[in-house]
């Protein structure tokens, strides 16, 4: 990916420059792999990933300064922003969401009963908060990227005003699905947690074991004509639990974004508008 972007950036500068950038990219990737292997042996993987992510984000933000004035900036800048910078910003939020989900899932399964589902609901609420923070951070990052591009002699890649107005007017338009996909990817661990919690909740229904146990005698074979409906009931428990988890996740998102946030005087799109209007990168001199 880095090599491809580099080729696009220097395409108009000739084959020699393109070849030099490609070779440099290969050397950088090889060096990164060596450092990664060494950090794995020293058990510094977390520090390595943090340093690599931070360095790559800084490198993506530095690209507009050096390459925005080139003739291929609109194509290469879009690649850097949408396939490099925004996924890198999204990654730490996904990691935090996954870590929280694992902790709550482990604790819920440890306590048993209805606790897995209750902890999963808390995880779903927390995921909405994480999505809100991610959306606001992405607004700042896009503003900084475009401000650096303009100061570097190029054009802005993504107009936030047009994006927000388009989402407000046509929220289900296909051209905005990438925004929803990027934000909702943070909610995937919470959704899985709710699905597991829902299955645990249904499997823990107090009346169900008393119904099934007489037909599943200990140390004996289940009667042949009972096997199919018992298997169907046990499978339906998991399926109903998964459906319950999905419905709970949808309900949490709708309640939090459509009702709770407007009730306290704000909404996600309105918050993004306010952050964009404040224009922090411009106030910092970018």
C-alpha positions as CSV (number, residue, x, y, z in Angstrom):
1,X,0.0,0.0,0.0
2,X,2.8,2.4,0.9
3,X,4.6,1.6,-2.3
4,X,1.5,2.1,-4.4
5,X,0.8,5.5,-2.8
6,X,4.4,6.5,-3.4
7,X,4.2,5.6,-7.0
8,X,1.1,7.7,-7.5
9,X,2.7,10.7,-5.7
10,X,5.8,10.9,-7.8
11,X,4.3,9.6,-11.1
12,X,4.8,12.9,-12.8
13,X,8.4,13.3,-11.7
14,X,9.7,10.5,-13.9
15,X,10.6,6.8,-13.7
16,X,13.8,7.4,-11.8
17,X,12.2,9.2,-8.9
18,X,9.4,6.7,-8.8
19,X,11.9,3.9,-8.6
20,X,13.9,5.6,-5.8
21,X,10.7,6.1,-3.8
22,X,9.7,2.5,-4.3
23,X,13.1,1.2,-3.2
24,X,13.0,3.4,-0.2
25,X,9.6,2.1,0.7
26,X,10.8,-1.5,0.5
27,X,13.8,-0.7,2.7
28,X,11.5,1.0,5.3
29,X,9.1,-1.9,5.3
30,X,12.0,-4.4,5.7
31,X,13.4,-2.3,8.6
32,X,10.0,-2.2,10.3
33,X,9.7,-6.0,10.1
34,X,13.2,-6.4,11.7
35,X,12.3,-4.0,14.5
36,X,8.9,-5.8,15.0
37,X,10.6,-9.2,15.3
38,X,13.1,-7.8,17.8
39,X,10.3,-6.3,19.9
40,X,8.4,-9.5,19.9
41,X,11.4,-11.4,21.2
42,X,11.9,-8.8,23.9
43,X,8.1,-8.8,24.7
44,X,7.8,-5.1,23.7
45,X,5.0,-5.8,21.2
46,X,2.6,-3.2,22.8
47,X,5.3,-0.5,22.7
48,X,6.2,-1.4,19.2
49,X,2.6,-1.2,17.9
50,X,2.0,2.1,19.7
51,X,5.2,3.6,18.3
52,X,4.5,2.2,14.8
53,X,0.9,3.5,14.8
54,X,1.9,7.0,16.1
55,X,4.8,7.3,13.6
56,X,2.6,6.2,10.7
57,X,-0.1,8.8,11.7
58,X,2.5,11.5,11.8
59,X,3.9,10.4,8.4
60,X,0.4,10.5,6.9
61,X,-0.1,14.0,8.3
62,X,3.2,15.1,6.9
63,X,2.4,13.9,3.3
64,X,0.3,17.0,2.5
65,X,3.2,19.3,3.4
66,X,5.5,17.7,0.9
67,X,3.2,16.4,-1.8
68,X,0.1,18.6,-1.9
69,X,1.6,20.8,-4.6
70,X,2.1,17.8,-7.0
71,X,-0.3,17.3,-9.9
72,X,-1.5,13.9,-8.6
73,X,-2.4,15.2,-5.2
74,X,-6.2,14.7,-5.5
75,X,-5.7,11.0,-6.2
76,X,-2.8,10.3,-3.9
77,X,-4.2,12.5,-1.1
78,X,-7.5,10.6,-1.2
79,X,-5.6,7.3,-0.9
80,X,-3.6,8.5,2.0
81,X,-6.6,9.9,3.8
82,X,-9.1,7.1,3.3
83,X,-6.8,4.1,3.2
84,X,-4.1,5.3,5.5
85,X,-4.9,8.1,8.0
86,X,-8.5,7.4,8.9
87,X,-8.1,3.6,9.4
88,X,-5.0,4.4,11.6
89,X,-7.1,6.7,13.7
90,X,-9.9,4.2,13.9
91,X,-7.5,1.3,15.0
92,X,-6.9,2.5,18.6
93,X,-10.6,2.9,19.2
94,X,-11.3,-0.6,17.9
95,X,-8.5,-1.9,20.1
96,X,-10.0,-0.1,23.2
97,X,-13.5,-1.4,22.3
98,X,-12.2,-4.9,22.0
99,X,-10.3,-4.7,25.3
100,X,-13.3,-3.5,27.1
101,X,-15.5,-6.2,25.6
102,X,-13.1,-8.9,26.6
103,X,-12.9,-7.7,30.1
104,X,-16.6,-7.4,30.5
105,X,-17.3,-10.7,28.8
106,X,-14.8,-12.5,31.0
107,X,-16.3,-11.0,34.2
108,X,-19.9,-11.7,33.0
109,X,-19.2,-15.4,32.2
110,X,-17.4,-15.7,35.5
111,X,-20.4,-14.5,37.5
112,X,-22.9,-16.5,35.3
113,X,-26.7,-16.1,35.3
114,X,-27.9,-12.9,33.8
115,X,-24.7,-11.0,34.4
116,X,-23.2,-11.7,30.9
117,X,-26.2,-9.9,29.3
118,X,-26.1,-7.0,31.8
119,X,-22.4,-6.5,31.3
120,X,-22.9,-6.7,27.5
121,X,-25.6,-3.9,27.7
122,X,-23.1,-1.8,29.6
123,X,-20.5,-2.6,26.9
124,X,-23.0,-1.5,24.2
125,X,-23.6,1.8,25.9
126,X,-19.9,2.4,26.2
127,X,-19.5,1.6,22.5
128,X,-21.8,4.4,21.7
129,X,-19.6,6.8,23.7
130,X,-16.5,5.5,22.0
131,X,-18.2,6.0,18.6
132,X,-19.0,9.6,19.5
133,X,-15.4,10.3,20.6
134,X,-14.1,8.6,17.4
135,X,-16.4,10.8,15.2
136,X,-15.1,14.0,16.8
137,X,-11.5,13.0,16.6
138,X,-11.9,12.2,12.9
139,X,-13.4,15.6,12.3
140,X,-10.2,17.2,13.8
141,X,-7.9,14.9,11.8
142,X,-9.6,15.6,8.5
143,X,-9.5,19.3,9.2
144,X,-5.8,19.1,10.0
145,X,-5.1,17.0,6.9
146,X,-6.9,19.4,4.6
147,X,-5.4,22.5,6.3
148,X,-1.9,21.1,5.8
149,X,-2.8,20.3,2.1
150,X,-3.9,23.9,1.5
151,X,-0.9,25.3,3.2
152,X,1.3,23.0,1.1
153,X,-0.1,24.4,-2.1
154,X,-2.8,21.8,-2.8
155,X,-6.5,21.3,-2.5
156,X,-8.6,20.0,0.4
157,X,-9.6,16.3,-0.1
158,X,-12.8,16.1,2.0
159,X,-15.2,19.0,2.5
160,X,-16.7,18.4,6.0
161,X,-19.5,21.0,5.3
162,X,-20.7,19.1,2.2
163,X,-20.4,15.8,4.1
164,X,-22.4,16.9,7.0
165,X,-25.1,18.6,4.9
166,X,-25.3,15.5,2.7
167,X,-25.7,13.2,5.7
168,X,-28.4,15.5,7.2
169,X,-30.3,15.7,3.9
170,X,-29.8,12.1,2.6
171,X,-28.6,9.9,5.6
172,X,-29.2,6.6,3.7
173,X,-27.4,7.6,0.5
174,X,-24.7,5.0,-0.5
175,X,-21.9,7.6,-0.8
176,X,-22.1,8.0,3.0
177,X,-22.0,4.3,3.9
178,X,-18.2,4.4,4.4
179,X,-18.7,6.8,7.3
180,X,-21.2,4.5,9.0
181,X,-19.0,1.5,8.3
182,X,-15.9,3.1,9.8
183,X,-17.8,4.3,13.0
184,X,-19.8,1.2,13.5
185,X,-16.8,-1.1,13.1
186,X,-15.9,0.0,16.7
187,X,-19.2,-1.6,17.8
188,X,-18.5,-5.0,16.4
189,X,-16.9,-6.4,19.7
190,X,-19.9,-5.0,21.7
191,X,-22.3,-6.7,19.3
192,X,-20.6,-10.0,19.7
193,X,-20.6,-9.5,23.5
194,X,-24.3,-8.9,23.4
195,X,-24.9,-12.0,21.2
196,X,-23.0,-14.2,23.7
197,X,-24.7,-12.5,26.6
198,X,-28.1,-13.0,25.0
199,X,-27.4,-16.7,24.4
200,X,-26.2,-17.1,28.1
201,X,-29.4,-15.3,29.2
202,X,-31.7,-17.6,27.2
203,X,-29.7,-20.7,28.2
204,X,-30.0,-19.7,31.8
205,X,-33.8,-19.4,31.8
206,X,-34.9,-21.1,35.1
207,X,-37.8,-23.1,33.7
208,X,-36.0,-24.6,30.7
209,X,-33.7,-27.1,32.5
210,X,-36.7,-28.5,34.4
211,X,-38.4,-29.0,31.1
212,X,-35.5,-30.8,29.4
213,X,-33.9,-32.8,32.2
214,X,-36.6,-35.5,32.5
215,X,-36.0,-36.3,28.8
216,X,-32.1,-36.3,29.2
217,X,-31.6,-38.9,32.0
218,X,-28.1,-39.0,33.5
219,X,-26.1,-42.0,32.4
220,X,-28.7,-43.1,29.9
221,X,-29.3,-42.7,26.2
222,X,-31.9,-40.1,25.1
223,X,-34.9,-41.8,23.5
224,X,-34.7,-41.8,19.8
225,X,-37.9,-39.9,19.2
226,X,-36.9,-37.2,21.7
227,X,-33.5,-36.4,20.1
228,X,-34.8,-34.1,17.3
229,X,-37.0,-31.8,19.4
230,X,-34.4,-31.6,22.2
231,X,-31.7,-30.7,19.7
232,X,-34.0,-28.1,18.1
233,X,-34.8,-26.6,21.5
234,X,-31.1,-26.4,22.4
235,X,-30.2,-24.8,19.1
236,X,-33.1,-22.4,19.3
237,X,-31.8,-21.2,22.7
238,X,-28.6,-20.0,21.0
239,X,-30.4,-18.5,18.0
240,X,-32.9,-16.6,20.1
241,X,-30.1,-15.4,22.3
242,X,-28.1,-14.1,19.3
243,X,-31.2,-12.3,17.9
244,X,-31.9,-10.9,21.4
245,X,-28.3,-9.5,21.4
246,X,-28.6,-7.9,18.0
247,X,-32.0,-6.3,18.9
248,X,-30.5,-5.0,22.2
249,X,-27.6,-3.5,20.3
250,X,-29.9,-1.7,17.8
251,X,-32.1,-0.5,20.7
252,X,-29.1,0.9,22.6
253,X,-27.8,2.8,19.5
254,X,-31.3,4.2,18.7
255,X,-32.0,5.2,22.3
256,X,-28.6,6.8,22.9
257,X,-28.2,8.6,19.5
258,X,-31.8,9.4,18.6
259,X,-33.3,10.1,22.1
260,X,-30.8,10.4,24.9
261,X,-28.3,12.7,23.2
262,X,-30.9,15.1,21.8
263,X,-32.6,15.1,25.3
264,X,-29.4,16.4,26.9
265,X,-29.2,19.1,24.2
266,X,-26.9,17.6,21.6
267,X,-26.6,15.0,18.9
268,X,-23.7,13.3,17.1
269,X,-24.0,15.2,13.8
270,X,-24.6,18.5,15.7
271,X,-21.5,17.8,17.8
272,X,-19.4,17.2,14.7
273,X,-20.7,20.5,13.2
274,X,-19.6,22.3,16.3
275,X,-16.2,20.8,16.3
276,X,-15.8,21.6,12.6
277,X,-17.0,25.2,13.1
278,X,-14.5,25.6,16.0
279,X,-11.7,24.7,13.5
280,X,-9.0,23.8,16.1
281,X,-6.3,23.2,13.4
282,X,-6.7,26.8,12.2
283,X,-6.5,28.1,15.7
284,X,-3.2,26.2,16.1
285,X,-1.8,27.8,13.0
286,X,-2.1,24.9,10.6
